[in-house]
């Protein structure tokens, strides 16, 4: 594994911990819509970091689409009784699966992912431009 992949994975672990910490901090001091919306957006951001951790060379668009699809899958699975039953038995299951469907979350997951896709795109373009500088043109 290359050094760049190791650094990327370390950055994703640190980012996921930071996003989770922010979500729990907001939950501790806020109540209502801000708590709910930020929780969904930060959950989407955490899933994005997991996708990059698993496959560092993935394109931003694929990573973002995968993260949003996964979040939506989990959210829509809450229309069945399975996540609620598992959440009653386990704190971890409640954190990972939630307990009940909320259509507002479906909108907020992409909001948490889109800014990371944009940042990933910019960083990737900047890294590639440094690795492959365009040759200077000589005057005739």
VOMIDO-560880 format. One record per residue (C-alpha): chain; residue in three letters; z negated, y, x. Coordinates in nm, 2 decimals. Last residue first. Layout:
<atoms>
<atom c="A" r="ALA" Z="Z" Y="Y" X="X"/>
...
</atoms>
This chain:
<atoms>
<atom c="A" r="UNK" Z="3.17" Y="3.12" X="0.90"/>
<atom c="A" r="UNK" Z="2.80" Y="3.16" X="0.82"/>
<atom c="A" r="UNK" Z="2.58" Y="2.85" X="0.85"/>
<atom c="A" r="UNK" Z="2.41" Y="2.71" X="0.55"/>
<atom c="A" r="UNK" Z="2.05" Y="2.59" X="0.60"/>
<atom c="A" r="UNK" Z="2.00" Y="2.23" X="0.51"/>
<atom c="A" r="UNK" Z="1.82" Y="2.16" X="0.19"/>
<atom c="A" r="UNK" Z="1.47" Y="2.02" X="0.25"/>
<atom c="A" r="UNK" Z="1.41" Y="1.66" X="0.16"/>
<atom c="A" r="UNK" Z="1.04" Y="1.57" X="0.19"/>
<atom c="A" r="UNK" Z="0.93" Y="1.92" X="0.10"/>
<atom c="A" r="UNK" Z="1.16" Y="1.93" X="-0.20"/>
<atom c="A" r="UNK" Z="1.04" Y="1.59" X="-0.31"/>
<atom c="A" r="UNK" Z="0.67" Y="1.70" X="-0.29"/>
<atom c="A" r="UNK" Z="0.74" Y="2.01" X="-0.49"/>
<atom c="A" r="UNK" Z="0.94" Y="1.82" X="-0.75"/>
<atom c="A" r="UNK" Z="0.66" Y="1.56" X="-0.78"/>
<atom c="A" r="UNK" Z="0.39" Y="1.83" X="-0.81"/>
<atom c="A" r="UNK" Z="0.58" Y="2.02" X="-1.08"/>
<atom c="A" r="UNK" Z="0.65" Y="1.71" X="-1.28"/>
<atom c="A" r="UNK" Z="0.29" Y="1.59" X="-1.25"/>
<atom c="A" r="UNK" Z="0.17" Y="1.93" X="-1.37"/>
<atom c="A" r="UNK" Z="0.40" Y="1.92" X="-1.67"/>
<atom c="A" r="UNK" Z="0.30" Y="1.56" X="-1.75"/>
<atom c="A" r="UNK" Z="-0.06" Y="1.66" X="-1.72"/>
<atom c="A" r="UNK" Z="-0.02" Y="1.95" X="-1.96"/>
<atom c="A" r="UNK" Z="0.16" Y="1.72" X="-2.21"/>
<atom c="A" r="UNK" Z="-0.12" Y="1.45" X="-2.21"/>
<atom c="A" r="UNK" Z="-0.41" Y="1.63" X="-2.37"/>
<atom c="A" r="UNK" Z="-0.18" Y="1.79" X="-2.63"/>
<atom c="A" r="UNK" Z="-0.02" Y="1.45" X="-2.69"/>
<atom c="A" r="UNK" Z="-0.36" Y="1.30" X="-2.79"/>
<atom c="A" r="UNK" Z="-0.44" Y="1.60" X="-3.02"/>
<atom c="A" r="UNK" Z="-0.18" Y="1.53" X="-3.29"/>
<atom c="A" r="UNK" Z="-0.27" Y="1.17" X="-3.36"/>
<atom c="A" r="UNK" Z="-0.64" Y="1.28" X="-3.34"/>
<atom c="A" r="UNK" Z="-0.59" Y="1.49" X="-3.65"/>
<atom c="A" r="UNK" Z="-0.48" Y="1.18" X="-3.84"/>
<atom c="A" r="UNK" Z="-0.83" Y="1.03" X="-3.80"/>
<atom c="A" r="UNK" Z="-0.87" Y="0.66" X="-3.82"/>
<atom c="A" r="UNK" Z="-1.22" Y="0.52" X="-3.80"/>
<atom c="A" r="UNK" Z="-1.44" Y="0.35" X="-3.54"/>
<atom c="A" r="UNK" Z="-1.32" Y="0.44" X="-3.19"/>
<atom c="A" r="UNK" Z="-1.15" Y="0.19" X="-2.97"/>
<atom c="A" r="UNK" Z="-1.26" Y="0.26" X="-2.61"/>
<atom c="A" r="UNK" Z="-1.59" Y="0.45" X="-2.67"/>
<atom c="A" r="UNK" Z="-1.69" Y="0.24" X="-2.97"/>
<atom c="A" r="UNK" Z="-1.61" Y="-0.08" X="-2.78"/>
<atom c="A" r="UNK" Z="-1.83" Y="0.04" X="-2.49"/>
<atom c="A" r="UNK" Z="-2.12" Y="0.11" X="-2.73"/>
<atom c="A" r="UNK" Z="-2.09" Y="-0.24" X="-2.87"/>
<atom c="A" r="UNK" Z="-2.17" Y="-0.42" X="-3.19"/>
<atom c="A" r="UNK" Z="-2.08" Y="-0.15" X="-3.45"/>
<atom c="A" r="UNK" Z="-1.78" Y="-0.06" X="-3.25"/>
<atom c="A" r="UNK" Z="-1.64" Y="-0.41" X="-3.27"/>
<atom c="A" r="UNK" Z="-1.66" Y="-0.41" X="-3.65"/>
<atom c="A" r="UNK" Z="-1.50" Y="-0.06" X="-3.66"/>
<atom c="A" r="UNK" Z="-1.23" Y="-0.16" X="-3.43"/>
<atom c="A" r="UNK" Z="-1.14" Y="-0.47" X="-3.64"/>
<atom c="A" r="UNK" Z="-1.14" Y="-0.33" X="-3.99"/>
<atom c="A" r="UNK" Z="-0.78" Y="-0.22" X="-3.98"/>
<atom c="A" r="UNK" Z="-0.67" Y="0.15" X="-4.00"/>
<atom c="A" r="UNK" Z="-0.83" Y="0.19" X="-3.66"/>
<atom c="A" r="UNK" Z="-0.53" Y="0.01" X="-3.52"/>
<atom c="A" r="UNK" Z="-0.35" Y="0.34" X="-3.58"/>
<atom c="A" r="UNK" Z="-0.57" Y="0.52" X="-3.33"/>
<atom c="A" r="UNK" Z="-0.54" Y="0.25" X="-3.07"/>
<atom c="A" r="UNK" Z="-0.17" Y="0.23" X="-3.10"/>
<atom c="A" r="UNK" Z="-0.15" Y="0.61" X="-3.10"/>
<atom c="A" r="UNK" Z="-0.35" Y="0.63" X="-2.78"/>
<atom c="A" r="UNK" Z="-0.12" Y="0.37" X="-2.62"/>
<atom c="A" r="UNK" Z="0.20" Y="0.54" X="-2.73"/>
<atom c="A" r="UNK" Z="0.06" Y="0.87" X="-2.59"/>
<atom c="A" r="UNK" Z="-0.02" Y="0.72" X="-2.26"/>
<atom c="A" r="UNK" Z="0.31" Y="0.54" X="-2.23"/>
<atom c="A" r="UNK" Z="0.51" Y="0.85" X="-2.32"/>
<atom c="A" r="UNK" Z="0.32" Y="1.05" X="-2.07"/>
<atom c="A" r="UNK" Z="0.36" Y="0.80" X="-1.79"/>
<atom c="A" r="UNK" Z="0.73" Y="0.75" X="-1.87"/>
<atom c="A" r="UNK" Z="0.79" Y="1.13" X="-1.87"/>
<atom c="A" r="UNK" Z="0.59" Y="1.18" X="-1.55"/>
<atom c="A" r="UNK" Z="0.79" Y="0.92" X="-1.37"/>
<atom c="A" r="UNK" Z="0.60" Y="0.61" X="-1.24"/>
<atom c="A" r="UNK" Z="0.55" Y="0.59" X="-0.86"/>
<atom c="A" r="UNK" Z="0.17" Y="0.56" X="-0.90"/>
<atom c="A" r="UNK" Z="0.17" Y="0.25" X="-1.13"/>
<atom c="A" r="UNK" Z="-0.18" Y="0.14" X="-1.23"/>
<atom c="A" r="UNK" Z="-0.35" Y="0.47" X="-1.13"/>
<atom c="A" r="UNK" Z="-0.07" Y="0.67" X="-1.29"/>
<atom c="A" r="UNK" Z="-0.12" Y="0.49" X="-1.62"/>
<atom c="A" r="UNK" Z="-0.50" Y="0.52" X="-1.59"/>
<atom c="A" r="UNK" Z="-0.46" Y="0.90" X="-1.53"/>
<atom c="A" r="UNK" Z="-0.26" Y="0.93" X="-1.85"/>
<atom c="A" r="UNK" Z="-0.52" Y="0.73" X="-2.05"/>
<atom c="A" r="UNK" Z="-0.78" Y="0.98" X="-1.93"/>
<atom c="A" r="UNK" Z="-0.57" Y="1.27" X="-2.04"/>
<atom c="A" r="UNK" Z="-0.52" Y="1.12" X="-2.39"/>
<atom c="A" r="UNK" Z="-0.90" Y="1.08" X="-2.41"/>
<atom c="A" r="UNK" Z="-0.94" Y="1.44" X="-2.31"/>
<atom c="A" r="UNK" Z="-0.71" Y="1.55" X="-2.60"/>
<atom c="A" r="UNK" Z="-0.90" Y="1.33" X="-2.84"/>
<atom c="A" r="UNK" Z="-1.24" Y="1.45" X="-2.73"/>
<atom c="A" r="UNK" Z="-1.13" Y="1.81" X="-2.72"/>
<atom c="A" r="UNK" Z="-1.02" Y="1.79" X="-3.08"/>
<atom c="A" r="UNK" Z="-1.35" Y="1.64" X="-3.20"/>
<atom c="A" r="UNK" Z="-1.59" Y="1.85" X="-3.01"/>
<atom c="A" r="UNK" Z="-1.40" Y="2.17" X="-3.09"/>
<atom c="A" r="UNK" Z="-1.38" Y="2.07" X="-3.46"/>
<atom c="A" r="UNK" Z="-1.75" Y="2.02" X="-3.51"/>
<atom c="A" r="UNK" Z="-2.04" Y="2.02" X="-3.27"/>
<atom c="A" r="UNK" Z="-2.08" Y="2.15" X="-2.92"/>
<atom c="A" r="UNK" Z="-2.33" Y="2.11" X="-2.64"/>
<atom c="A" r="UNK" Z="-2.35" Y="1.73" X="-2.58"/>
<atom c="A" r="UNK" Z="-2.00" Y="1.65" X="-2.70"/>
<atom c="A" r="UNK" Z="-1.86" Y="1.91" X="-2.47"/>
<atom c="A" r="UNK" Z="-2.05" Y="1.76" X="-2.18"/>
<atom c="A" r="UNK" Z="-1.93" Y="1.41" X="-2.28"/>
<atom c="A" r="UNK" Z="-1.57" Y="1.52" X="-2.29"/>
<atom c="A" r="UNK" Z="-1.60" Y="1.71" X="-1.96"/>
<atom c="A" r="UNK" Z="-1.76" Y="1.41" X="-1.79"/>
<atom c="A" r="UNK" Z="-1.48" Y="1.18" X="-1.92"/>
<atom c="A" r="UNK" Z="-1.21" Y="1.43" X="-1.79"/>
<atom c="A" r="UNK" Z="-1.39" Y="1.45" X="-1.45"/>
<atom c="A" r="UNK" Z="-1.43" Y="1.07" X="-1.42"/>
<atom c="A" r="UNK" Z="-1.06" Y="1.03" X="-1.51"/>
<atom c="A" r="UNK" Z="-0.96" Y="1.30" X="-1.25"/>
<atom c="A" r="UNK" Z="-1.17" Y="1.13" X="-0.98"/>
<atom c="A" r="UNK" Z="-1.02" Y="0.79" X="-1.05"/>
<atom c="A" r="UNK" Z="-0.67" Y="0.95" X="-1.06"/>
<atom c="A" r="UNK" Z="-0.72" Y="1.13" X="-0.73"/>
<atom c="A" r="UNK" Z="-0.83" Y="0.80" X="-0.57"/>
<atom c="A" r="UNK" Z="-0.51" Y="0.63" X="-0.70"/>
<atom c="A" r="UNK" Z="-0.29" Y="0.91" X="-0.57"/>
<atom c="A" r="UNK" Z="-0.47" Y="0.90" X="-0.23"/>
<atom c="A" r="UNK" Z="-0.41" Y="0.53" X="-0.21"/>
<atom c="A" r="UNK" Z="-0.05" Y="0.56" X="-0.32"/>
<atom c="A" r="UNK" Z="0.01" Y="0.83" X="-0.05"/>
<atom c="A" r="UNK" Z="-0.15" Y="0.61" X="0.21"/>
<atom c="A" r="UNK" Z="0.10" Y="0.34" X="0.14"/>
<atom c="A" r="UNK" Z="0.00" Y="0.00" X="0.00"/>
</atoms>
